[in-house]
């Protein structure tokens, strides 16, 4: 994902007041590197950027992506 695509998804994974993922965010997830995302699932790095790892891992299901791998 590009930085722009990541930024599009950030409101849906922010620790405070998360929103539903936008259409652009869900479109970006179609070509996301899930192994990379899953690798950060338990990392403190996401939290340092205000991202809730549980929300990030849950994005594919919120975007109705049935074939997305789970962590």
PDB file of N, H, CA, C and O in Angstrom:
ATOM      1  N   UNK A   1       0.837  -1.180   0.000  1.00  0.00           N
ATOM      2  CA  UNK A   1       0.000   0.000   0.000  1.00  0.00           C
ATOM      3  C   UNK A   1       0.875   1.234   0.000  1.00  0.00           C
ATOM      4  O   UNK A   1       1.952   1.250   0.596  1.00  0.00           O
ATOM      5  N   UNK A   2       0.409   2.248  -0.664  1.00  0.00           N
ATOM      6  H   UNK A   2      -0.465   2.235  -1.148  1.00  0.00           H
ATOM      7  CA  UNK A   2       1.137   3.518  -0.673  1.00  0.00           C
ATOM      8  C   UNK A   2       0.843   4.282   0.612  1.00  0.00           C
ATOM      9  O   UNK A   2      -0.073   3.932   1.357  1.00  0.00           O
ATOM     10  N   UNK A   3       1.614   5.311   0.861  1.00  0.00           N
ATOM     11  H   UNK A   3       2.357   5.595   0.256  1.00  0.00           H
ATOM     12  CA  UNK A   3       1.384   6.156   2.035  1.00  0.00           C
ATOM     13  C   UNK A   3      -0.007   6.781   1.965  1.00  0.00           C
ATOM     14  O   UNK A   3      -0.693   6.889   2.981  1.00  0.00           O
ATOM     15  N   UNK A   4      -0.416   7.184   0.788  1.00  0.00           N
ATOM     16  H   UNK A   4       0.141   7.096  -0.038  1.00  0.00           H
ATOM     17  CA  UNK A   4      -1.736   7.781   0.603  1.00  0.00           C
ATOM     18  C   UNK A   4      -2.840   6.784   0.964  1.00  0.00           C
ATOM     19  O   UNK A   4      -3.834   7.149   1.592  1.00  0.00           O
ATOM     20  N   UNK A   5      -2.656   5.525   0.563  1.00  0.00           N
ATOM     21  H   UNK A   5      -1.848   5.229   0.053  1.00  0.00           H
ATOM     22  CA  UNK A   5      -3.647   4.496   0.875  1.00  0.00           C
ATOM     23  C   UNK A   5      -3.668   4.208   2.376  1.00  0.00           C
ATOM     24  O   UNK A   5      -4.732   4.020   2.965  1.00  0.00           O
ATOM     25  N   UNK A   6      -2.497   4.176   2.980  1.00  0.00           N
ATOM     26  H   UNK A   6      -1.633   4.329   2.501  1.00  0.00           H
ATOM     27  CA  UNK A   6      -2.435   3.987   4.428  1.00  0.00           C
ATOM     28  C   UNK A   6      -3.149   5.125   5.148  1.00  0.00           C
ATOM     29  O   UNK A   6      -3.882   4.894   6.110  1.00  0.00           O
ATOM     30  N   UNK A   7      -2.938   6.334   4.687  1.00  0.00           N
ATOM     31  H   UNK A   7      -2.343   6.522   3.906  1.00  0.00           H
ATOM     32  CA  UNK A   7      -3.587   7.493   5.301  1.00  0.00           C
ATOM     33  C   UNK A   7      -5.101   7.415   5.161  1.00  0.00           C
ATOM     34  O   UNK A   7      -5.837   7.850   6.047  1.00  0.00           O
ATOM     35  N   UNK A   8      -5.563   6.860   4.045  1.00  0.00           N
ATOM     36  H   UNK A   8      -4.966   6.506   3.325  1.00  0.00           H
ATOM     37  CA  UNK A   8      -7.002   6.714   3.821  1.00  0.00           C
ATOM     38  C   UNK A   8      -7.619   5.771   4.851  1.00  0.00           C
ATOM     39  O   UNK A   8      -8.773   5.943   5.243  1.00  0.00           O
ATOM     40  N   UNK A   9      -6.850   4.777   5.288  1.00  0.00           N
ATOM     41  H   UNK A   9      -5.913   4.637   4.970  1.00  0.00           H
ATOM     42  CA  UNK A   9      -7.357   3.789   6.247  1.00  0.00           C
ATOM     43  C   UNK A   9      -7.155   4.204   7.703  1.00  0.00           C
ATOM     44  O   UNK A   9      -7.784   3.642   8.600  1.00  0.00           O
ATOM     45  N   UNK A  10      -6.304   5.162   7.938  1.00  0.00           N
ATOM     46  H   UNK A  10      -5.793   5.619   7.210  1.00  0.00           H
ATOM     47  CA  UNK A  10      -5.959   5.516   9.327  1.00  0.00           C
ATOM     48  C   UNK A  10      -7.167   5.887  10.191  1.00  0.00           C
ATOM     49  O   UNK A  10      -7.204   5.478  11.351  1.00  0.00           O
ATOM     50  N   UNK A  11      -8.160   6.639   9.695  1.00  0.00           N
ATOM     51  H   UNK A  11      -8.131   6.971   8.753  1.00  0.00           H
ATOM     52  CA  UNK A  11      -9.299   6.951  10.568  1.00  0.00           C
ATOM     53  C   UNK A  11     -10.048   5.707  11.055  1.00  0.00           C
ATOM     54  O   UNK A  11     -10.669   5.735  12.118  1.00  0.00           O
ATOM     55  N   UNK A  12      -9.993   4.637  10.295  1.00  0.00           N
ATOM     56  H   UNK A  12      -9.489   4.615   9.432  1.00  0.00           H
ATOM     57  CA  UNK A  12     -10.699   3.410  10.671  1.00  0.00           C
ATOM     58  C   UNK A  12      -9.928   2.571  11.681  1.00  0.00           C
ATOM     59  O   UNK A  12     -10.486   1.647  12.273  1.00  0.00           O
ATOM     60  N   UNK A  13      -8.665   2.880  11.881  1.00  0.00           N
ATOM     61  H   UNK A  13      -8.212   3.631  11.400  1.00  0.00           H
ATOM     62  CA  UNK A  13      -7.844   2.082  12.799  1.00  0.00           C
ATOM     63  C   UNK A  13      -7.237   2.915  13.927  1.00  0.00           C
ATOM     64  O   UNK A  13      -6.402   2.426  14.688  1.00  0.00           O
ATOM     65  N   UNK A  14      -7.661   4.169  14.027  1.00  0.00           N
ATOM     66  H   UNK A  14      -8.339   4.566  13.409  1.00  0.00           H
ATOM     67  CA  UNK A  14      -7.099   5.012  15.074  1.00  0.00           C
ATOM     68  C   UNK A  14      -7.677   4.616  16.428  1.00  0.00           C
ATOM     69  O   UNK A  14      -8.835   4.212  16.535  1.00  0.00           O
ATOM     70  N   UNK A  15      -6.851   4.741  17.448  1.00  0.00           N
ATOM     71  H   UNK A  15      -5.911   5.069  17.361  1.00  0.00           H
ATOM     72  CA  UNK A  15      -7.233   4.316  18.791  1.00  0.00           C
ATOM     73  C   UNK A  15      -8.426   5.092  19.329  1.00  0.00           C
ATOM     74  O   UNK A  15      -9.274   4.530  20.021  1.00  0.00           O
ATOM     75  N   UNK A  16      -8.493   6.370  19.015  1.00  0.00           N
ATOM     76  H   UNK A  16      -7.803   6.827  18.453  1.00  0.00           H
ATOM     77  CA  UNK A  16      -9.576   7.203  19.521  1.00  0.00           C
ATOM     78  C   UNK A  16     -10.561   7.509  18.405  1.00  0.00           C
ATOM     79  O   UNK A  16     -10.183   8.008  17.345  1.00  0.00           O
ATOM     80  N   UNK A  17     -11.805   7.209  18.651  1.00  0.00           N
ATOM     81  H   UNK A  17     -12.112   6.804  19.512  1.00  0.00           H
ATOM     82  CA  UNK A  17     -12.891   7.498  17.717  1.00  0.00           C
ATOM     83  C   UNK A  17     -12.696   6.893  16.328  1.00  0.00           C
ATOM     84  O   UNK A  17     -12.727   7.624  15.338  1.00  0.00           O
ATOM     85  N   UNK A  18     -12.496   5.577  16.229  1.00  0.00           N
ATOM     86  H   UNK A  18     -12.470   4.983  17.033  1.00  0.00           H
ATOM     87  CA  UNK A  18     -12.353   4.982  14.900  1.00  0.00           C
ATOM     88  C   UNK A  18     -13.654   5.118  14.096  1.00  0.00           C
ATOM     89  O   UNK A  18     -14.751   5.108  14.653  1.00  0.00           O
ATOM     90  N   UNK A  19     -13.503   5.242  12.797  1.00  0.00           N
ATOM     91  H   UNK A  19     -12.611   5.250  12.344  1.00  0.00           H
ATOM     92  CA  UNK A  19     -14.646   5.350  11.894  1.00  0.00           C
ATOM     93  C   UNK A  19     -14.758   4.060  11.090  1.00  0.00           C
ATOM     94  O   UNK A  19     -13.889   3.191  11.169  1.00  0.00           O
ATOM     95  N   UNK A  20     -15.822   3.943  10.324  1.00  0.00           N
ATOM     96  H   UNK A  20     -16.528   4.649  10.260  1.00  0.00           H
ATOM     97  CA  UNK A  20     -15.913   2.828   9.394  1.00  0.00           C
ATOM     98  C   UNK A  20     -14.916   3.085   8.271  1.00  0.00           C
ATOM     99  O   UNK A  20     -14.680   4.239   7.913  1.00  0.00           O
ATOM    100  N   UNK A  21     -14.321   2.020   7.703  1.00  0.00           N
ATOM    101  H   UNK A  21     -14.514   1.083   7.994  1.00  0.00           H
ATOM    102  CA  UNK A  21     -13.367   2.239   6.623  1.00  0.00           C
ATOM    103  C   UNK A  21     -14.063   2.820   5.397  1.00  0.00           C
ATOM    104  O   UNK A  21     -15.187   2.445   5.062  1.00  0.00           O
ATOM    105  N   UNK A  22     -13.377   3.734   4.742  1.00  0.00           N
ATOM    106  H   UNK A  22     -12.464   4.039   5.014  1.00  0.00           H
ATOM    107  CA  UNK A  22     -13.924   4.352   3.537  1.00  0.00           C
ATOM    108  C   UNK A  22     -13.829   3.385   2.357  1.00  0.00           C
ATOM    109  O   UNK A  22     -13.129   2.374   2.419  1.00  0.00           O
ATOM    110  N   UNK A  23     -14.532   3.708   1.306  1.00  0.00           N
ATOM    111  H   UNK A  23     -15.101   4.528   1.255  1.00  0.00           H
ATOM    112  CA  UNK A  23     -14.464   2.900   0.079  1.00  0.00           C
ATOM    113  C   UNK A  23     -13.041   2.883  -0.456  1.00  0.00           C
ATOM    114  O   UNK A  23     -12.565   1.844  -0.915  1.00  0.00           O
ATOM    115  N   UNK A  24     -12.352   4.027  -0.403  1.00  0.00           N
ATOM    116  H   UNK A  24     -12.739   4.871  -0.031  1.00  0.00           H
ATOM    117  CA  UNK A  24     -10.968   4.088  -0.879  1.00  0.00           C
ATOM    118  C   UNK A  24     -10.060   3.207  -0.037  1.00  0.00           C
ATOM    119  O   UNK A  24      -9.152   2.566  -0.567  1.00  0.00           O
ATOM    120  N   UNK A  25     -10.295   3.168   1.264  1.00  0.00           N
ATOM    121  H   UNK A  25     -11.032   3.689   1.695  1.00  0.00           H
ATOM    122  CA  UNK A  25      -9.505   2.305   2.145  1.00  0.00           C
ATOM    123  C   UNK A  25      -9.738   0.840   1.766  1.00  0.00           C
ATOM    124  O   UNK A  25      -8.784   0.076   1.615  1.00  0.00           O
ATOM    125  N   UNK A  26     -10.986   0.459   1.617  1.00  0.00           N
ATOM    126  H   UNK A  26     -11.761   1.080   1.740  1.00  0.00           H
ATOM    127  CA  UNK A  26     -11.301  -0.932   1.272  1.00  0.00           C
ATOM    128  C   UNK A  26     -10.726  -1.309  -0.091  1.00  0.00           C
ATOM    129  O   UNK A  26     -10.261  -2.433  -0.275  1.00  0.00           O
ATOM    130  N   UNK A  27     -10.752  -0.392  -1.037  1.00  0.00           N
ATOM    131  H   UNK A  27     -11.130   0.521  -0.888  1.00  0.00           H
ATOM    132  CA  UNK A  27     -10.141  -0.656  -2.346  1.00  0.00           C
ATOM    133  C   UNK A  27      -8.635  -0.868  -2.205  1.00  0.00           C
ATOM    134  O   UNK A  27      -8.058  -1.731  -2.866  1.00  0.00           O
ATOM    135  N   UNK A  28      -8.008  -0.079  -1.344  1.00  0.00           N
ATOM    136  H   UNK A  28      -8.476   0.622  -0.807  1.00  0.00           H
ATOM    137  CA  UNK A  28      -6.560  -0.205  -1.131  1.00  0.00           C
ATOM    138  C   UNK A  28      -6.210  -1.548  -0.496  1.00  0.00           C
ATOM    139  O   UNK A  28      -5.158  -2.117  -0.786  1.00  0.00           O
ATOM    140  N   UNK A  29      -7.077  -2.048   0.357  1.00  0.00           N
ATOM    141  H   UNK A  29      -7.932  -1.586   0.592  1.00  0.00           H
ATOM    142  CA  UNK A  29      -6.810  -3.326   1.027  1.00  0.00           C
ATOM    143  C   UNK A  29      -6.749  -4.497   0.056  1.00  0.00           C
ATOM    144  O   UNK A  29      -6.187  -5.545   0.374  1.00  0.00           O
ATOM    145  N   UNK A  30      -7.321  -4.320  -1.111  1.00  0.00           N
ATOM    146  H   UNK A  30      -7.778  -3.469  -1.370  1.00  0.00           H
ATOM    147  CA  UNK A  30      -7.328  -5.401  -2.105  1.00  0.00           C
ATOM    148  C   UNK A  30      -5.925  -5.787  -2.534  1.00  0.00           C
ATOM    149  O   UNK A  30      -5.703  -6.907  -2.994  1.00  0.00           O
ATOM    150  N   UNK A  31      -4.974  -4.872  -2.390  1.00  0.00           N
ATOM    151  H   UNK A  31      -5.153  -3.961  -2.017  1.00  0.00           H
ATOM    152  CA  UNK A  31      -3.590  -5.197  -2.769  1.00  0.00           C
ATOM    153  C   UNK A  31      -2.609  -4.944  -1.622  1.00  0.00           C
ATOM    154  O   UNK A  31      -1.440  -4.627  -1.840  1.00  0.00           O
ATOM    155  N   UNK A  32      -3.117  -5.093  -0.397  1.00  0.00           N
ATOM    156  H   UNK A  32      -4.067  -5.351  -0.221  1.00  0.00           H
ATOM    157  CA  UNK A  32      -2.264  -4.943   0.781  1.00  0.00           C
ATOM    158  C   UNK A  32      -1.435  -6.200   1.009  1.00  0.00           C
ATOM    159  O   UNK A  32      -1.817  -7.296   0.598  1.00  0.00           O
ATOM    160  N   UNK A  33      -0.309  -6.025   1.662  1.00  0.00           N
ATOM    161  H   UNK A  33       0.001  -5.135   1.995  1.00  0.00           H
ATOM    162  CA  UNK A  33       0.566  -7.134   2.033  1.00  0.00           C
ATOM    163  C   UNK A  33       0.139  -7.606   3.423  1.00  0.00           C
ATOM    164  O   UNK A  33       0.574  -7.049   4.432  1.00  0.00           O
ATOM    165  N   UNK A  34      -0.702  -8.622   3.474  1.00  0.00           N
ATOM    166  H   UNK A  34      -1.055  -9.074   2.655  1.00  0.00           H
ATOM    167  CA  UNK A  34      -1.246  -9.081   4.750  1.00  0.00           C
ATOM    168  C   UNK A  34      -0.202  -9.713   5.645  1.00  0.00           C
ATOM    169  O   UNK A  34      -0.308  -9.635   6.869  1.00  0.00           O
ATOM    170  N   UNK A  35       0.806 -10.338   5.057  1.00  0.00           N
ATOM    171  H   UNK A  35       0.892 -10.402   4.063  1.00  0.00           H
ATOM    172  CA  UNK A  35       1.849 -10.907   5.910  1.00  0.00           C
ATOM    173  C   UNK A  35       2.576  -9.787   6.650  1.00  0.00           C
ATOM    174  O   UNK A  35       2.985  -9.962   7.798  1.00  0.00           O
ATOM    175  N   UNK A  36       2.733  -8.655   6.003  1.00  0.00           N
ATOM    176  H   UNK A  36       2.400  -8.514   5.071  1.00  0.00           H
ATOM    177  CA  UNK A  36       3.354  -7.501   6.658  1.00  0.00           C
ATOM    178  C   UNK A  36       2.445  -6.989   7.778  1.00  0.00           C
ATOM    179  O   UNK A  36       2.902  -6.755   8.897  1.00  0.00           O
ATOM    180  N   UNK A  37       1.175  -6.820   7.474  1.00  0.00           N
ATOM    181  H   UNK A  37       0.804  -7.010   6.565  1.00  0.00           H
ATOM    182  CA  UNK A  37       0.225  -6.349   8.477  1.00  0.00           C
ATOM    183  C   UNK A  37       0.191  -7.295   9.669  1.00  0.00           C
ATOM    184  O   UNK A  37       0.224  -6.856  10.818  1.00  0.00           O
ATOM    185  N   UNK A  38       0.125  -8.574   9.399  1.00  0.00           N
ATOM    186  H   UNK A  38       0.098  -8.931   8.465  1.00  0.00           H
ATOM    187  CA  UNK A  38       0.074  -9.558  10.482  1.00  0.00           C
ATOM    188  C   UNK A  38       1.363  -9.544  11.303  1.00  0.00           C
ATOM    189  O   UNK A  38       1.338  -9.806  12.506  1.00  0.00           O
ATOM    190  N   UNK A  39       2.473  -9.241  10.660  1.00  0.00           N
ATOM    191  H   UNK A  39       2.493  -9.029   9.683  1.00  0.00           H
ATOM    192  CA  UNK A  39       3.740  -9.168  11.375  1.00  0.00           C
ATOM    193  C   UNK A  39       3.783  -8.032  12.380  1.00  0.00           C
ATOM    194  O   UNK A  39       4.519  -8.093  13.365  1.00  0.00           O
ATOM    195  N   UNK A  40       2.998  -7.001  12.132  1.00  0.00           N
ATOM    196  H   UNK A  40       2.400  -6.951  11.332  1.00  0.00           H
ATOM    197  CA  UNK A  40       2.953  -5.858  13.044  1.00  0.00           C
ATOM    198  C   UNK A  40       1.842  -5.971  14.080  1.00  0.00           C
ATOM    199  O   UNK A  40       1.697  -5.098  14.935  1.00  0.00           O
ATOM    200  N   UNK A  41       1.067  -7.033  14.007  1.00  0.00           N
ATOM    201  H   UNK A  41       1.186  -7.742  13.312  1.00  0.00           H
ATOM    202  CA  UNK A  41      -0.099  -7.192  14.877  1.00  0.00           C
ATOM    203  C   UNK A  41       0.237  -7.007  16.355  1.00  0.00           C
ATOM    204  O   UNK A  41      -0.515  -6.355  17.079  1.00  0.00           O
ATOM    205  N   UNK A  42       1.335  -7.561  16.805  1.00  0.00           N
ATOM    206  H   UNK A  42       1.946  -8.090  16.217  1.00  0.00           H
ATOM    207  CA  UNK A  42       1.706  -7.473  18.217  1.00  0.00           C
ATOM    208  C   UNK A  42       2.861  -6.509  18.473  1.00  0.00           C
ATOM    209  O   UNK A  42       3.480  -6.538  19.537  1.00  0.00           O
ATOM    210  N   UNK A  43       3.140  -5.670  17.508  1.00  0.00           N
ATOM    211  H   UNK A  43       2.637  -5.646  16.644  1.00  0.00           H
ATOM    212  CA  UNK A  43       4.256  -4.744  17.623  1.00  0.00           C
ATOM    213  C   UNK A  43       3.827  -3.437  18.286  1.00  0.00           C
ATOM    214  O   UNK A  43       2.720  -2.956  18.045  1.00  0.00           O
ATOM    215  N   UNK A  44       4.681  -2.868  19.109  1.00  0.00           N
ATOM    216  H   UNK A  44       5.581  -3.259  19.305  1.00  0.00           H
ATOM    217  CA  UNK A  44       4.366  -1.565  19.699  1.00  0.00           C
ATOM    218  C   UNK A  44       4.445  -0.424  18.685  1.00  0.00           C
ATOM    219  O   UNK A  44       4.009   0.690  18.975  1.00  0.00           O
ATOM    220  N   UNK A  45       4.992  -0.690  17.511  1.00  0.00           N
ATOM    221  H   UNK A  45       5.346  -1.595  17.275  1.00  0.00           H
ATOM    222  CA  UNK A  45       5.141   0.373  16.510  1.00  0.00           C
ATOM    223  C   UNK A  45       3.800   0.940  16.071  1.00  0.00           C
ATOM    224  O   UNK A  45       3.664   2.156  15.933  1.00  0.00           O
ATOM    225  N   UNK A  46       2.819   0.095  15.850  1.00  0.00           N
ATOM    226  H   UNK A  46       2.930  -0.892  15.962  1.00  0.00           H
ATOM    227  CA  UNK A  46       1.523   0.602  15.406  1.00  0.00           C
ATOM    228  C   UNK A  46       0.934   1.552  16.440  1.00  0.00           C
ATOM    229  O   UNK A  46       0.423   2.618  16.095  1.00  0.00           O
ATOM    230  N   UNK A  47       1.008   1.165  17.698  1.00  0.00           N
ATOM    231  H   UNK A  47       1.423   0.299  17.978  1.00  0.00           H
ATOM    232  CA  UNK A  47       0.486   2.017  18.762  1.00  0.00           C
ATOM    233  C   UNK A  47       1.154   3.363  18.824  1.00  0.00           C
ATOM    234  O   UNK A  47       0.519   4.361  19.164  1.00  0.00           O
ATOM    235  N   UNK A  48       2.440   3.405  18.497  1.00  0.00           N
ATOM    236  H   UNK A  48       2.956   2.594  18.221  1.00  0.00           H
ATOM    237  CA  UNK A  48       3.155   4.678  18.524  1.00  0.00           C
ATOM    238  C   UNK A  48       2.666   5.635  17.436  1.00  0.00           C
ATOM    239  O   UNK A  48       2.912   6.839  17.509  1.00  0.00           O
ATOM    240  N   UNK A  49       1.980   5.105  16.438  1.00  0.00           N
ATOM    241  H   UNK A  49       1.780   4.127  16.379  1.00  0.00           H
ATOM    242  CA  UNK A  49       1.405   5.937  15.367  1.00  0.00           C
ATOM    243  C   UNK A  49      -0.084   6.169  15.581  1.00  0.00           C
ATOM    244  O   UNK A  49      -0.766   6.698  14.703  1.00  0.00           O
ATOM    245  N   UNK A  50      -0.595   5.771  16.756  1.00  0.00           N
ATOM    246  H   UNK A  50      -0.041   5.341  17.469  1.00  0.00           H
ATOM    247  CA  UNK A  50      -2.006   5.962  17.058  1.00  0.00           C
ATOM    248  C   UNK A  50      -2.911   4.931  16.424  1.00  0.00           C
ATOM    249  O   UNK A  50      -4.120   5.138  16.324  1.00  0.00           O
ATOM    250  N   UNK A  51      -2.331   3.813  15.991  1.00  0.00           N
ATOM    251  H   UNK A  51      -1.349   3.645  16.072  1.00  0.00           H
ATOM    252  CA  UNK A  51      -3.097   2.768  15.315  1.00  0.00           C
ATOM    253  C   UNK A  51      -3.356   1.619  16.284  1.00  0.00           C
ATOM    254  O   UNK A  51      -2.446   1.138  16.959  1.00  0.00           O
ATOM    255  N   UNK A  52      -4.594   1.196  16.339  1.00  0.00           N
ATOM    256  H   UNK A  52      -5.334   1.586  15.792  1.00  0.00           H
ATOM    257  CA  UNK A  52      -4.972   0.057  17.171  1.00  0.00           C
ATOM    258  C   UNK A  52      -4.780  -1.216  16.337  1.00  0.00           C
ATOM    259  O   UNK A  52      -5.490  -1.410  15.350  1.00  0.00           O
ATOM    260  N   UNK A  53      -3.838  -2.084  16.713  1.00  0.00           N
ATOM    261  H   UNK A  53      -3.261  -1.926  17.515  1.00  0.00           H
ATOM    262  CA  UNK A  53      -3.563  -3.288  15.924  1.00  0.00           C
ATOM    263  C   UNK A  53      -4.790  -4.173  15.714  1.00  0.00           C
ATOM    264  O   UNK A  53      -4.955  -4.751  14.639  1.00  0.00           O
ATOM    265  N   UNK A  54      -5.645  -4.287  16.719  1.00  0.00           N
ATOM    266  H   UNK A  54      -5.510  -3.818  17.592  1.00  0.00           H
ATOM    267  CA  UNK A  54      -6.845  -5.117  16.578  1.00  0.00           C
ATOM    268  C   UNK A  54      -7.772  -4.550  15.506  1.00  0.00           C
ATOM    269  O   UNK A  54      -8.368  -5.302  14.735  1.00  0.00           O
ATOM    270  N   UNK A  55      -7.891  -3.228  15.460  1.00  0.00           N
ATOM    271  H   UNK A  55      -7.406  -2.618  16.086  1.00  0.00           H
ATOM    272  CA  UNK A  55      -8.720  -2.602  14.429  1.00  0.00           C
ATOM    273  C   UNK A  55      -8.095  -2.797  13.044  1.00  0.00           C
ATOM    274  O   UNK A  55      -8.805  -3.029  12.066  1.00  0.00           O
ATOM    275  N   UNK A  56      -6.779  -2.703  12.968  1.00  0.00           N
ATOM    276  H   UNK A  56      -6.202  -2.515  13.763  1.00  0.00           H
ATOM    277  CA  UNK A  56      -6.089  -2.869  11.686  1.00  0.00           C
ATOM    278  C   UNK A  56      -6.292  -4.281  11.143  1.00  0.00           C
ATOM    279  O   UNK A  56      -6.565  -4.461   9.956  1.00  0.00           O
ATOM    280  N   UNK A  57      -6.160  -5.271  12.004  1.00  0.00           N
ATOM    281  H   UNK A  57      -5.938  -5.125  12.968  1.00  0.00           H
ATOM    282  CA  UNK A  57      -6.325  -6.660  11.578  1.00  0.00           C
ATOM    283  C   UNK A  57      -7.781  -6.938  11.199  1.00  0.00           C
ATOM    284  O   UNK A  57      -8.051  -7.809  10.373  1.00  0.00           O
ATOM    285  N   UNK A  58      -8.707  -6.207  11.792  1.00  0.00           N
ATOM    286  H   UNK A  58      -8.488  -5.499  12.463  1.00  0.00           H
ATOM    287  CA  UNK A  58     -10.124  -6.398  11.502  1.00  0.00           C
ATOM    288  C   UNK A  58     -10.629  -5.681  10.266  1.00  0.00           C
ATOM    289  O   UNK A  58     -11.777  -5.879   9.869  1.00  0.00           O
ATOM    290  N   UNK A  59      -9.802  -4.854   9.650  1.00  0.00           N
ATOM    291  H   UNK A  59      -8.870  -4.693   9.973  1.00  0.00           H
ATOM    292  CA  UNK A  59     -10.254  -4.106   8.473  1.00  0.00           C
ATOM    293  C   UNK A  59     -10.791  -4.982   7.340  1.00  0.00           C
ATOM    294  O   UNK A  59     -11.847  -4.666   6.792  1.00  0.00           O
ATOM    295  N   UNK A  60     -10.116  -6.062   6.970  1.00  0.00           N
ATOM    296  H   UNK A  60      -9.259  -6.319   7.416  1.00  0.00           H
ATOM    297  CA  UNK A  60     -10.642  -6.863   5.858  1.00  0.00           C
ATOM    298  C   UNK A  60     -12.081  -7.331   6.077  1.00  0.00           C
ATOM    299  O   UNK A  60     -12.880  -7.322   5.140  1.00  0.00           O
ATOM    300  N   UNK A  61     -12.416  -7.732   7.280  1.00  0.00           N
ATOM    301  H   UNK A  61     -11.767  -7.739   8.041  1.00  0.00           H
ATOM    302  CA  UNK A  61     -13.792  -8.175   7.505  1.00  0.00           C
ATOM    303  C   UNK A  61     -14.760  -7.000   7.452  1.00  0.00           C
ATOM    304  O   UNK A  61     -15.890  -7.151   6.988  1.00  0.00           O
ATOM    305  N   UNK A  62     -14.327  -5.828   7.926  1.00  0.00           N
ATOM    306  H   UNK A  62     -13.409  -5.706   8.303  1.00  0.00           H
ATOM    307  CA  UNK A  62     -15.177  -4.645   7.831  1.00  0.00           C
ATOM    308  C   UNK A  62     -15.386  -4.211   6.383  1.00  0.00           C
ATOM    309  O   UNK A  62     -16.375  -3.555   6.058  1.00  0.00           O
ATOM    310  N   UNK A  63     -14.444  -4.583   5.520  1.00  0.00           N
ATOM    311  H   UNK A  63     -13.640  -5.116   5.784  1.00  0.00           H
ATOM    312  CA  UNK A  63     -14.551  -4.246   4.104  1.00  0.00           C
ATOM    313  C   UNK A  63     -15.189  -5.380   3.297  1.00  0.00           C
ATOM    314  O   UNK A  63     -15.187  -5.355   2.066  1.00  0.00           O
ATOM    315  N   UNK A  64     -15.730  -6.368   3.999  1.00  0.00           N
ATOM    316  H   UNK A  64     -15.731  -6.388   4.999  1.00  0.00           H
ATOM    317  CA  UNK A  64     -16.389  -7.506   3.345  1.00  0.00           C
ATOM    318  C   UNK A  64     -15.476  -8.198   2.348  1.00  0.00           C
ATOM    319  O   UNK A  64     -15.871  -8.473   1.215  1.00  0.00           O
ATOM    320  N   UNK A  65     -14.252  -8.478   2.777  1.00  0.00           N
ATOM    321  H   UNK A  65     -13.930  -8.255   3.697  1.00  0.00           H
ATOM    322  CA  UNK A  65     -13.281  -9.175   1.940  1.00  0.00           C
ATOM    323  C   UNK A  65     -13.180 -10.624   2.422  1.00  0.00           C
ATOM    324  O   UNK A  65     -12.350 -10.930   3.278  1.00  0.00           O
ATOM    325  N   UNK A  66     -14.009 -11.512   1.889  1.00  0.00           N
ATOM    326  H   UNK A  66     -14.684 -11.263   1.194  1.00  0.00           H
ATOM    327  CA  UNK A  66     -14.066 -12.887   2.396  1.00  0.00           C
ATOM    328  C   UNK A  66     -12.792 -13.704   2.174  1.00  0.00           C
ATOM    329  O   UNK A  66     -12.547 -14.660   2.910  1.00  0.00           O
ATOM    330  N   UNK A  67     -11.984 -13.352   1.187  1.00  0.00           N
ATOM    331  H   UNK A  67     -12.183 -12.575   0.589  1.00  0.00           H
ATOM    332  CA  UNK A  67     -10.779 -14.134   0.884  1.00  0.00           C
ATOM    333  C   UNK A  67      -9.528 -13.617   1.556  1.00  0.00           C
ATOM    334  O   UNK A  67      -8.444 -14.163   1.352  1.00  0.00           O
ATOM    335  N   UNK A  68      -9.661 -12.575   2.353  1.00  0.00           N
ATOM    336  H   UNK A  68     -10.542 -12.131   2.518  1.00  0.00           H
ATOM    337  CA  UNK A  68      -8.485 -12.011   3.017  1.00  0.00           C
ATOM    338  C   UNK A  68      -7.976 -12.976   4.079  1.00  0.00           C
ATOM    339  O   UNK A  68      -8.760 -13.546   4.837  1.00  0.00           O
ATOM    340  N   UNK A  69      -6.658 -13.155   4.130  1.00  0.00           N
ATOM    341  H   UNK A  69      -6.021 -12.692   3.514  1.00  0.00           H
ATOM    342  CA  UNK A  69      -6.112 -14.038   5.167  1.00  0.00           C
ATOM    343  C   UNK A  69      -6.303 -13.449   6.550  1.00  0.00           C
ATOM    344  O   UNK A  69      -6.400 -12.232   6.710  1.00  0.00           O
ATOM    345  N   UNK A  70      -6.357 -14.310   7.539  1.00  0.00           N
ATOM    346  H   UNK A  70      -6.279 -15.298   7.409  1.00  0.00           H
ATOM    347  CA  UNK A  70      -6.468 -13.854   8.927  1.00  0.00           C
ATOM    348  C   UNK A  70      -5.116 -14.050   9.604  1.00  0.00           C
ATOM    349  O   UNK A  70      -4.322 -14.901   9.204  1.00  0.00           O
ATOM    350  N   UNK A  71      -4.878 -13.272  10.605  1.00  0.00           N
ATOM    351  H   UNK A  71      -5.524 -12.581  10.930  1.00  0.00           H
ATOM    352  CA  UNK A  71      -3.603 -13.339  11.329  1.00  0.00           C
ATOM    353  C   UNK A  71      -3.717 -14.323  12.481  1.00  0.00           C
ATOM    354  O   UNK A  71      -2.751 -14.527  13.217  1.00  0.00           O
TER     355      UNK A  71
END
